[in-house]
Amino acid sequence: MSQDSMTAKTCAFSRAYHTRFEGGLVFRDEAAEALLGQEAFEAQAAALAGGVGFFLPGFQGSQEEGLRRIVDGFLAPSVLGRSAFAEAALSREVDLGCRQYVIFGAGYDTFAWRKAVPSLTVFELDEPDTAAVKQQKLEEAGLAMLTPCRAVPCDLAASSWPEKLMEEGFSAERKSFAGLLGLVYYLTPEAFDALLGRIAPLWCPGSALVLDYPRIEKDSDTGASALNRRLAAGAGEAMKAAYTEREMAALLEKHGFLIYEALDDKAMTERFFKDYNAASPAFPMRAPAGVGYLLAVRRESRP
């Protein structure tokens, strides 16, 4: 992730916009707009509204309507859905004794500034430049941390990040939860395999991880998913892999994780977007096709 990652900013903007303007929220993030800053929020809104022709060729409505259709139709669904899925799973795991939440490629995640969970320690792993920019933004926003959080600047492609994580107080003996959201898309299969290989020894039995991934299935290449790939490539963060659910299950099992829950776009839409669609019928939203969501748990005996 680059120093000023467009992907991180767009994710935060989508969460902030949804929280500010919409009803029946899929996911509430009261800290995202503060973290971005008012000026950056308004600048991104104007830039997106000005690009309505790219997203919606021939669109004739107002600028406000165009912006909402861009956010709801293209940018927000994947961000909101995976966040809602992950934090619902995390809440259950905390009830079952999870005490460590490790966010891989944290970007502008705001969990520690939204949720008061004193028993949980959050570790945010990201590139040093990104972590530094985020820390500056947090200080400028005056956001008060509600849950203990420790930044771990590192390169996730390197073999040294587990050591850095341990240096920040992570314990391999404590039940943990890993969030790999919006990350698998940008890793080659070899890099993803290596990342799981470094996670596995640190996750004691009963620990869990949650991820979203580009899912291969017939007729899954919708306009929205294709556009998201073009946007990522334009930001210098091109998507590099896709998997069938069977391939993903085999890769996770190789590293000692068994799938506990798997959702496709239809199940995600029914579970997490139903209330929003009832409250906002003029602007329907659904989880993007061609994306899978998994919760996997570390098995009792290690391979």
Phi, psi and chi 1 to 4 in degrees:
 res  aa     phi    psi   chi1   chi2   chi3   chi4
   1 MET       -  130.8 -169.3  175.4  -71.7      -
   2 SER   -75.7  170.8   62.5      -      -      -
   3 GLN   -56.3  -41.8  177.4  174.7  -19.8      -
   4 ASP  -119.6   60.8 -165.0   20.7      -      -
   5 SER   -57.1  121.1  169.8      -      -      -
   6 MET   -65.6  -34.6  179.9   57.9   67.4      -
   7 THR   -62.3  -45.6  -61.0      -      -      -
   8 ALA   -62.7  -42.8      -      -      -      -
   9 LYS   -67.0  -40.2  -69.6 -163.1  -62.1 -176.6
  10 THR   -67.1  -38.1  -60.4      -      -      -
  11 CYS   -62.3  -45.8  -71.4      -      -      -
  12 ALA   -64.5  -40.8      -      -      -      -
  13 PHE   -61.7  -43.6  173.8   82.0      -      -
  14 SER   -61.1  -43.0  -62.3      -      -      -
  15 ARG   -66.1  -40.2  -61.8 -166.7  -51.9  -92.3
  16 ALA   -67.6  -45.0      -      -      -      -
  17 TYR   -61.6  -47.0 -177.3   93.6      -      -
  18 HIS   -60.0  -42.1 -177.0   66.0      -      -
  19 THR   -69.9  -35.9  -58.9      -      -      -
  20 ARG   -75.2  -40.8 -178.8 -160.2  -86.4 -161.6
  21 PHE  -110.8  -14.8  -67.3  111.2      -      -
  22 GLU  -115.2  159.0  -59.1  178.5  -11.0      -
  23 GLY  -108.2  164.2      -      -      -      -
  24 GLY    58.6   49.2      -      -      -      -
  25 LEU   -57.7  136.1  -62.7 -176.4      -      -
  26 VAL   -70.4  -40.4  176.8      -      -      -
  27 PHE  -154.2  130.1 -177.4   78.9      -      -
  28 ARG  -102.5  127.2 -179.4 -177.0  -63.1  -83.6
  29 ASP  -136.7   90.5 -172.1  -16.5      -      -
  30 GLU   -73.7  -14.9  -56.5   89.2  -16.9      -
  31 ALA   -95.1  -14.8      -      -      -      -
  32 ALA   -63.0  -43.7      -      -      -      -
  33 GLU   -67.2  -38.9 -174.2  172.8  -17.4      -
  34 ALA   -63.9  -39.4      -      -      -      -
  35 LEU   -66.5  -43.4  178.1   59.7      -      -
  36 LEU   -64.5  -40.6  -85.4  176.5      -      -
  37 GLY    95.2  143.2      -      -      -      -
  38 GLN   -59.0  -42.6 -175.5   67.3   24.0      -
  39 GLU   -63.0  -44.9 -176.5  176.5  -15.6      -
  40 ALA   -67.0  -37.9      -      -      -      -
  41 PHE   -60.4  -50.2  179.5   90.6      -      -
  42 GLU   -65.9  -36.4  -61.7  -62.9  -16.5      -
  43 ALA   -65.3  -41.2      -      -      -      -
  44 GLN   -70.1  -37.5 -173.0  145.0   -1.2      -
  45 ALA   -61.1  -44.0      -      -      -      -
  46 ALA   -65.8  -40.6      -      -      -      -
  47 ALA   -64.4  -41.6      -      -      -      -
  48 LEU   -67.7  -44.2  -72.1  170.3      -      -
  49 ALA   -62.3  -35.6      -      -      -      -
  50 GLY   -71.5  -17.6      -      -      -      -
  51 GLY  -101.4   23.5      -      -      -      -
  52 VAL   -58.6  -32.0   67.0      -      -      -
  53 GLY   -65.2  -29.2      -      -      -      -
  54 PHE   -71.0  -43.3  172.8   78.3      -      -
  55 PHE   -78.9  -41.5  -68.7   91.7      -      -
  56 LEU  -131.2   77.1  -58.1  165.9      -      -
  57 PRO   -55.1  130.8  -24.5   34.8      -      -
  58 GLY    83.5    3.9      -      -      -      -
  59 PHE   -61.6  136.2  178.4   75.2      -      -
  60 GLN  -118.4    1.0  -62.4  -64.7  -41.2      -
  61 GLY   -79.9 -169.7      -      -      -      -
  62 SER   -73.4  165.5   67.5      -      -      -
  63 GLN   -63.4  -39.5 -171.7  176.1   62.9      -
  64 GLU   -63.8  -43.8  -68.2   76.9   13.0      -
  65 GLU   -66.5  -39.2 -177.9 -176.1   -4.2      -
  66 GLY   -61.5  -42.7      -      -      -      -
  67 LEU   -62.4  -43.8  175.6   59.4      -      -
  68 ARG   -65.4  -38.1 -177.5  158.7 -177.8 -176.1
  69 ARG   -67.7  -33.6  -68.7 -161.9 -179.5  -79.3
  70 ILE   -66.1  -49.7  -69.7  169.0      -      -
  71 VAL   -64.1  -50.8  174.7      -      -      -
  72 ASP   -72.4  -32.1  -73.1    6.8      -      -
  73 GLY   -87.5  -26.5      -      -      -      -
  74 PHE  -126.2  -46.6  -61.5   98.2      -      -
  75 LEU   -90.5  -43.8  -56.3 -178.8      -      -
  76 ALA   -80.2  -37.6      -      -      -      -
  77 PRO   -53.1  -46.3  -29.4   38.0      -      -
  78 SER   -66.9  -40.2   60.8      -      -      -
  79 VAL   -66.8  -48.4  176.0      -      -      -
  80 LEU   -67.8  -44.2  -59.1  175.3      -      -
  81 GLY   -63.6  -47.8      -      -      -      -
  82 ARG   -67.7  -33.6   71.7 -167.6 -176.3 -154.2
  83 SER   -67.1  -43.1  -63.1      -      -      -
  84 ALA   -64.4  -43.2      -      -      -      -
  85 PHE   -61.6  -47.3  176.4   70.5      -      -
  86 ALA   -65.7  -45.3      -      -      -      -
  87 GLU   -75.2  -26.2  -67.6 -165.0   13.7      -
  88 ALA   -67.3  -42.4      -      -      -      -
  89 ALA   -66.1  -41.1      -      -      -      -
  90 LEU   -61.0  -41.9  174.0   61.5      -      -
  91 SER   -59.1  -42.2  179.4      -      -      -
  92 ARG   -65.6  -40.3  -64.8 -167.3  -60.4  -91.4
  93 GLU   -67.8  -35.2  -68.5  -59.2  -44.2      -
  94 VAL   -62.3  -40.6  168.8      -      -      -
  95 ASP   -62.9  -25.3  -70.7  -18.6      -      -
  96 LEU   -94.9    8.2  -66.4  172.5      -      -
  97 GLY   107.4    5.9      -      -      -      -
  98 CYS   -65.5  134.9  175.2      -      -      -
  99 ARG  -126.7   -0.3  -65.9  -63.0  176.6 -100.5
 100 GLN  -138.6  129.9  -61.3  175.0  133.2      -
 101 TYR  -120.1  115.4  177.8   25.1      -      -
 102 VAL  -108.6  119.1 -176.7      -      -      -
 103 ILE  -102.9  113.2  -53.6  174.9      -      -
 104 PHE   -87.9  127.8  -70.5   80.1      -      -
 105 GLY    63.6   55.2      -      -      -      -
 106 ALA   -61.8  -31.4      -      -      -      -
 107 GLY    55.1 -128.9      -      -      -      -
 108 TYR  -102.9   34.3  -69.9  177.5      -      -
 109 ASP   -60.6  144.8 -170.7  -86.2      -      -
 110 THR  -124.8   15.6   61.6      -      -      -
 111 PHE   -51.2  -49.2  176.6   85.6      -      -
 112 ALA   -65.8  -15.3      -      -      -      -
 113 TRP  -104.6    3.9  -66.4  -92.0      -      -
 114 ARG  -118.0  -31.3  -69.3 -177.3  -74.7  106.3
 115 LYS  -114.9  128.3  -59.5  -71.4 -172.9  178.3
 116 ALA   -92.9   99.1      -      -      -      -
 117 VAL  -133.1   78.7 -169.4      -      -      -
 118 PRO   -57.6  -27.4  -24.9   35.2      -      -
 119 SER   -77.0   -8.3   64.6      -      -      -
 120 LEU  -109.0  132.2 -172.1   69.7      -      -
 121 THR  -105.3  130.8  -59.7      -      -      -
 122 VAL  -101.6  134.5  177.7      -      -      -
 123 PHE  -118.3  123.1  -61.0   86.1      -      -
 124 GLU  -106.0  113.5  -68.0 -165.0  -18.3      -
 125 LEU   -99.1  126.7  -82.2   63.4      -      -
 126 ASP  -164.3  169.4 -141.9  -33.3      -      -
 127 GLU   -62.3  147.1  -65.7 -175.0   -2.1      -
 128 PRO   -54.6  -42.6  -29.2   36.8      -      -
 129 ASP   -63.0  -44.2  -76.3  -11.7      -      -
 130 THR   -64.2  -43.3  -56.6      -      -      -
 131 ALA   -61.9  -38.5      -      -      -      -
 132 ALA   -68.0  -42.8      -      -      -      -
 133 VAL   -62.7  -42.5  170.3      -      -      -
 134 LYS   -62.9  -43.8 -179.1  176.2 -177.0  177.6
 135 GLN   -59.6  -40.2 -177.7   58.0   41.2      -
 136 GLN   -63.1  -42.7  179.0 -178.4  -11.9      -
 137 LYS   -66.0  -38.5  -72.1 -179.6  173.6  -66.0
 138 LEU   -62.0  -42.5  -72.4  166.9      -      -
 139 GLU   -65.8  -41.6  -67.4  171.6   -0.1      -
 140 GLU   -64.6  -35.5  -68.2  171.7   -8.3      -
 141 ALA   -79.5  -17.4      -      -      -      -
 142 GLY    64.7   33.6      -      -      -      -
 143 LEU   -75.2  131.9  -71.8  173.5      -      -
 144 ALA   -93.1  127.0      -      -      -      -
 145 MET   -72.2  131.1 -170.1 -174.9  -58.8      -
 146 LEU   -98.8  -30.1  -60.1  178.9      -      -
 147 THR  -121.9  138.0  -68.4      -      -      -
 148 PRO   -52.9  131.4  -24.7   33.7      -      -
 149 CYS  -139.2  137.3 -177.9      -      -      -
 150 ARG  -128.5  121.8  -57.9  174.4 -172.4  179.4
 151 ALA   -77.5  137.9      -      -      -      -
 152 VAL  -127.6   84.3 -174.2      -      -      -
 153 PRO   -64.2  127.5  -18.5   32.3      -      -
 154 CYS  -169.5  170.6   61.5      -      -      -
 155 ASP  -105.4  112.5  179.1   -0.1      -      -
 156 LEU   -67.2  -16.5  -69.4  175.5      -      -
 157 ALA   -82.6  -11.7      -      -      -      -
 158 ALA   -90.7  163.9      -      -      -      -
 159 SER   -85.9   -2.9   60.8      -      -      -
 160 SER   -92.3   -9.8   58.2      -      -      -
 161 TRP   -64.5  -34.1   68.0 -102.2      -      -
 162 PRO   -59.4  -38.8  -26.8   37.6      -      -
 163 GLU   -64.3  -41.9 -179.2  179.6  -10.8      -
 164 LYS   -64.7  -38.1  -66.1  179.6 -178.1  -65.2
 165 LEU   -63.5  -44.7  179.9   61.6      -      -
 166 MET   -63.6  -36.6  -60.8  -71.6  -78.3      -
 167 GLU   -63.7  -26.4  -71.8  172.7   -5.3      -
 168 GLU   -86.3    3.9  -71.2  -62.4  -32.4      -
 169 GLY   106.5    3.9      -      -      -      -
 170 PHE   -65.6  140.0  178.4   89.4      -      -
 171 SER  -119.5  126.3  171.6      -      -      -
 172 ALA   -72.3   -7.8      -      -      -      -
 173 GLU   -93.7   -6.6  -57.4  -55.1  -44.4      -
 174 ARG  -103.1  144.3  -55.6 -177.8   74.1 -170.1
 175 LYS   -64.0  131.7 -164.6  171.7  179.3 -178.2
 176 SER  -129.4  164.0  -55.7      -      -      -
 177 PHE  -135.6  127.7 -173.5   90.9      -      -
 178 ALA  -108.1  133.9      -      -      -      -
 179 GLY  -109.1  113.7      -      -      -      -
 180 LEU  -116.7   72.8  -66.6   90.0      -      -
 181 LEU   -99.3  130.4  -57.4 -178.5      -      -
 182 GLY    64.3   22.7      -      -      -      -
 183 LEU  -110.1  -40.9 -176.0   63.7      -      -
 184 VAL   -60.3  -31.3  177.2      -      -      -
 185 TYR   -56.6  -33.8  -51.6   83.5      -      -
 186 TYR  -100.5    9.9  -51.8  110.1      -      -
 187 LEU  -111.9  138.2  -60.3  175.9      -      -
 188 THR   -67.3  159.2   63.5      -      -      -
 189 PRO   -54.6  -37.6  -28.6   36.7      -      -
 190 GLU   -66.3  -41.3  -65.2   77.7   13.7      -
 191 ALA   -68.2  -37.7      -      -      -      -
 192 PHE   -67.3  -41.6 -177.8   44.0      -      -
 193 ASP   -59.3  -43.6 -175.5   31.7      -      -
 194 ALA   -65.5  -39.0      -      -      -      -
 195 LEU   -63.3  -45.3  179.3   60.5      -      -
 196 LEU   -62.5  -36.1  -71.1  174.4      -      -
 197 GLY   -64.5  -27.7      -      -      -      -
 198 ARG   -87.5  -26.9  -64.6 -176.0 -178.4  115.4
 199 ILE   -71.8  -45.2  -69.3  173.2      -      -
 200 ALA   -52.5  -46.3      -      -      -      -
 201 PRO   -66.2  -18.6  -20.6   33.4      -      -
 202 LEU   -90.8  -14.7  -57.7  176.8      -      -
 203 TRP   -99.7  108.5 -100.5 -123.5      -      -
 204 CYS   -69.8  161.5   66.6      -      -      -
 205 PRO   -52.9  137.1  -29.3   37.3      -      -
 206 GLY    92.8  -14.3      -      -      -      -
 207 SER   -71.4  161.7  -67.8      -      -      -
 208 ALA  -136.2  164.7      -      -      -      -
 209 LEU  -142.6  152.5   63.1   80.2      -      -
 210 VAL  -129.6  142.2   66.3      -      -      -
 211 LEU  -153.5  158.4   59.4   83.1      -      -
 212 ASP  -117.4  151.0   58.5  -39.6      -      -
 213 TYR  -152.7  154.5   68.9   99.6      -      -
 214 PRO   -71.2  116.4   21.7  -28.6      -      -
 215 ARG  -101.9  126.3 -175.3  170.5 -177.6  -99.1
 216 ILE   -84.1  121.1  -60.5  172.8      -      -
 217 GLU  -156.4  159.8   58.3 -178.2  -19.0      -
 218 LYS   -61.2  135.3 -173.9  177.7  179.4 -178.7
 219 ASP    59.6   32.0  -59.8  -31.9      -      -
 220 SER   -90.2   -8.1   66.7      -      -      -
 221 ASP   -85.4   77.2 -164.6   20.5      -      -
 222 THR   -75.0  168.0   65.0      -      -      -
 223 GLY   -58.6  -39.8      -      -      -      -
 224 ALA   -65.5  -44.8      -      -      -      -
 225 SER   -68.5  -37.5   60.5      -      -      -
 226 ALA   -65.3  -41.3      -      -      -      -
 227 LEU   -64.3  -41.8  178.2   58.4      -      -
 228 ASN   -59.9  -37.7  -76.1  -23.7      -      -
 229 ARG   -66.0  -40.0  -74.6 -160.2  -57.8  -83.5
 230 ARG   -66.3  -40.2  -66.3 -158.1  -57.1  -86.1
 231 LEU   -62.6  -43.7  -71.7  171.1      -      -
 232 ALA   -63.2  -41.7      -      -      -      -
 233 ALA   -64.4  -39.1      -      -      -      -
 234 GLY   -64.3  -27.9      -      -      -      -
 235 ALA   -88.2    6.3      -      -      -      -
 236 GLY    78.1   22.1      -      -      -      -
 237 GLU  -132.2   58.5  -62.1  169.2  -17.1      -
 238 ALA   -65.6  143.6      -      -      -      -
 239 MET   -74.8  140.8  -61.1 -177.7 -174.3      -
 240 LYS  -121.7   -6.6  -63.2 -179.8  178.8  178.9
 241 ALA  -159.8  162.7      -      -      -      -
 242 ALA  -150.6  154.0      -      -      -      -
 243 TYR  -138.4  151.1  -55.2   84.6      -      -
 244 THR   -79.9  162.6   64.9      -      -      -
 245 GLU   -63.6  -35.0 -173.3  174.4  -40.1      -
 246 ARG   -65.7  -41.3  178.9  175.7  -65.4 -179.0
 247 GLU   -63.7  -41.7  -71.7  170.9  -23.3      -
 248 MET   -64.9  -42.5 -175.8   60.7   72.6      -
 249 ALA   -61.7  -41.1      -      -      -      -
 250 ALA   -65.8  -40.2      -      -      -      -
 251 LEU   -66.9  -42.5 -177.0   55.4      -      -
 252 LEU   -64.9  -42.1  -72.4  166.1      -      -
 253 GLU   -64.9  -34.1 -173.5  171.4    0.9      -
 254 LYS   -54.3  -33.3  171.9 -175.0  173.4 -178.2
 255 HIS  -104.0   16.0  -64.8  -72.4      -      -
 256 GLY    89.0   14.4      -      -      -      -
 257 PHE  -110.7  134.4  -71.1   94.5      -      -
 258 LEU  -111.9  136.0  -59.2  178.6      -      -
 259 ILE   -68.9  125.9  -67.0  177.0      -      -
 260 TYR   -97.8  -34.1  179.5   81.0      -      -
 261 GLU  -148.4  136.0 -175.1  173.9   26.6      -
 262 ALA  -136.0  127.0      -      -      -      -
 263 LEU  -123.9  140.8  -59.9 -178.5      -      -
 264 ASP   -99.7 -174.1   61.7    7.6      -      -
 265 ASP   -64.3  -35.2   59.4  -67.9      -      -
 266 LYS   -67.2  -45.1  -62.6  179.0 -179.1   63.2
 267 ALA   -66.0  -37.9      -      -      -      -
 268 MET   -63.1  -44.1  -78.5  -71.3  -66.2      -
 269 THR   -62.8  -42.8  -60.5      -      -      -
 270 GLU   -65.6  -40.6  174.7   63.5   22.1      -
 271 ARG   -78.7  -41.8 -177.0 -179.8  -58.4 -176.7
 272 PHE  -110.6  -15.2  -66.1  105.9      -      -
 273 PHE  -111.3   -4.0  -67.2   82.8      -      -
 274 LYS   -61.1  -47.4 -174.3  175.0 -178.1  178.4
 275 ASP   -65.8  -40.8  -70.5  -13.9      -      -
 276 TYR   -62.1  -46.1  165.7   79.6      -      -
 277 ASN   -64.7  -32.3  -72.3  -28.2      -      -
 278 ALA   -68.8  -35.6      -      -      -      -
 279 ALA   -82.1  -23.4      -      -      -      -
 280 SER  -133.0   64.6  -55.8      -      -      -
 281 PRO   -64.3  -22.4   23.4  -34.9      -      -
 282 ALA   -77.0  -17.3      -      -      -      -
 283 PHE  -130.1   64.7  -61.5   92.2      -      -
 284 PRO   -63.9  148.7   24.3  -34.4      -      -
 285 MET  -133.4  144.2 -163.1 -174.5  -56.8      -
 286 ARG  -144.2  155.1   59.2  168.5  -65.6  117.6
 287 ALA   -62.9  142.3      -      -      -      -
 288 PRO   -67.1  137.9   23.0  -33.1      -      -
 289 ALA   -67.9  153.7      -      -      -      -
 290 GLY    81.8   14.6      -      -      -      -
 291 VAL  -127.1  135.8  177.2      -      -      -
 292 GLY  -113.7  155.4      -      -      -      -
 293 TYR  -131.6  128.2  -53.3   81.7      -      -
 294 LEU  -131.6  140.9  -63.1  176.7      -      -
 295 LEU  -115.2  122.5  169.9   64.6      -      -
 296 ALA  -124.2  146.5      -      -      -      -
 297 VAL  -121.3  140.2  177.3      -      -      -
 298 ARG   -69.9  124.8 -166.9   74.3  161.9   86.7
 299 ARG   -71.7  165.1   63.9 -170.1 -179.8 -167.5
 300 GLU   -67.1  -43.0  -70.0  -59.6  -42.7      -
 301 SER  -101.0  130.1   59.2      -      -      -
 302 ARG   -81.8  148.8  -58.0 -169.1  178.4 -171.8
 303 PRO   -69.4      -   24.3  -32.9      -      -
